[in-house]
Amino acid sequence: MGFAHNNVLHDNHFRKDWQSRVRTWFDQPGRKLRRRQARKTKAAALGVRPLTLLRPAVRAQTVRYNRKVREGRGFTLGELKEAGIGKKEARGVGIVVDHRRRNLSEEGKAINVERLKAYKARLIVFPRNLKKPKKGDSTGEELSAPTTRSNLPLPDPYAHEAPRQISEEEREFQAYRTLRQERGRARNEGQRKVREAKKAEEEASKKK
């Protein structure tokens, strides 16, 4: 392709020493090994404590992902209160607290309260001094109970039903048509109310 008009030819400066600006990642295998060794060291230092902190079960955001249950940031103060755990006590026994989170449904709150109660039932708090245990410390047979370092699993988000026969009423039900009718009814709700109000005014004026 030729150049139009009598313009100056560009002098391209391809002398930027790009070799000194390239980011390499040759230490990736070594870093992977160091991270694994650090996790082992941390797990050994934790003793019998769980490897991870207890977090609430929450629904993922937006309509696209809200069928998925994941771990949230922390338990609300209301959930802790119903489970009978103080917020300062919770931080000391591996429960994460989030004072900004709000409970928007009774079902979600009930799930997390049960999660806290199950954790509390399994919890063994070893006293610093066996001869002088403090309030909340485990005593007696609880100290010799078997321990596990795995945390509580997330609840199953689906209520599984046993297979059954489809009824005649379900077979005849037209889901698409019903949805369209409901959408149309909701869309025209305002106009319908205006028409009804106008009709009521006309009837009231006729009676006069």
N, C-alpha and C positions, 0 to 999 in steps of 0.2 A: 504494500500500500504506500503510495507516494505522499509527500507532504504538500499541503496547500499553502500557497503564498511563500513569501521569503522570510520564514521564521528561523530563529536560532536553534541549532541542534542541541539537545540536552546532553550534558556530560554526567552520566550516572556514576555515583560515588559508591562502588561496591568494595570499600576498603574499611569496614567497620570492626574488624577483628572479632568476628562472630564466635570464633573458637573459645575466646575467654568468657563469653556470656552464656554458653550452653550449660544447662543444669543436668548433671548426670545422677544416676541412682544405682551405682554399682554396689552400694552398701546395703541394699535391700535384704539379701539373705541373712547378713549379720544382724541387722536390726530386728528381723523376725525372731531370730534365736534369742537376742537379748530381751525382747518383750516377753517371750515365753518363760525365760528364766526368772524375770522380774515377777511374773504372775505366780510362779511356784514359790518364790521367796515370800511374797506377800501372803499367800494362802497358808504357808507354814507359820508365819508370824501371827496370824489371826487366831491360831489355836483351834478351839471348837466352835468359834463363831461362824455364822453363815457367810458364804463367800460374797453374797450380794445383799443389799438392803431391801426391806419389804416395801413395795410400792403398790398403789391401788390399781384395780382393773377399770379402765376407761374405754369408751368408744372413740374410734378415730374420727377426725373432723371431716366435715362435708358429707353430702348425701352419697357421694361416690364410694367412700371408704367407711361409713359409719356401721357397716355390718361387721367390721373387724374389731376385736377386743385386743387392746395392747396395755402395757404398763404406763401409768400416768406419772406425773412428777412427784406428788405426795398426797397423803390423806388429808381431808378437810377436818376442821376443828369439830364439826358436827358429828362426823363419823367416829372420831376418837371419843367424843363424849358418850355416844350411844354404846360403844364397846367398853366403856369404863376405863379408859387409858388417858392419863394426863399428857399434855403436849411436851412437857419437859421429860417425863418418864419415857415417852415414845422415842425421843431422840437418843436416849441412853440404851435402848434395847434393839436398835437397828430398824426403827420404823421412820420413814421419811414423812415430814409434815409440810403441807403447802397451805399457808393461811389465806392465799388469794383465790384458791379454787372454790367453786360453788357447786352444790348439788342441785341439778336441774330435774332429777327424776327420783322417785321413791325406790324404783327397782335398782338403779345403779347404787344408791346409797345403801340399800339392804345387802347387796352383794359385797360391798367393801366392809360393812360392819361384820358380816359373817367371816370375811377374810381375816379381819383383825382378831376376832374371837378364836378362830382356828389357830392362828399364830400364837396367841396368848396361851392357849391350852398346851401347845407343844413347847413353849418357851421354858428354858432352864437357865436361871440367873445364878451363877456361881458366886458365893460371897467372897469378899476379899479376905476376911478373917473367919475361918470355920467356927471358932469359939464364940464370936460375937456377930452373928448374921444381922443385917439391917432389914428394915421393912421392904418387902418386895423380893427378897432373896429366897432362892429355893432351899429347902431343908429336907433331911431324912432320905426317903427312898427316891425322891425326885433327882437327887444328885447322882445316883447310881443308874438312872434310866439310860437306855441306849440313845445316842445322839446322832443326828444327821446334819450335814452342812448344806443340803439342797433346800432351796426356798420353796414356798407354796406355788404350785403351778397356777396359771391363769384359768378362770372358769371357762367352760365350753359355751360359746356364744349362741349355739343353736339348741332348741328344745327338740330332741329327736322323738319322732312318733313311730309307733309300730305300723307296718303295712296293713292296709284295710281295703275293703271293697268300696268303689266309688258309688255314691248314692245317685238315684235318678234325678233328684233335685240339683245336685252338683253338675250332673251331665248336661242338664238343660239350661243351666245358668250361662248367660252371655256376658262375659267379663268386659269385652271391648265396648259393646253397646252401653253397658251400665256406666263405665268410666266416662264415655263421651257425654251421656246424659247428665251425669253429675257435674262435669266440667261446664257444660252449657248452662245448667241451672245456677251454678256459682257465678258465672260470667254475667248472666242477665238478672242477678238478684236485685241490683240497684234500680234498673229500669222497671222491674216488676213491682217494687215497692212504690215507685213514683206513680205508676198506673193505678195501683190500688188506692193510693191516697187521693188521686184526682177523681177516681170513681166515687169514693166515699164523700168527697166535697160536693160533687154533682147531685148525689142522692140526698144529701143534707139540704142543699138549696132547693130541690124539688119539693121536699116536705114542707118548707116554709111557704 
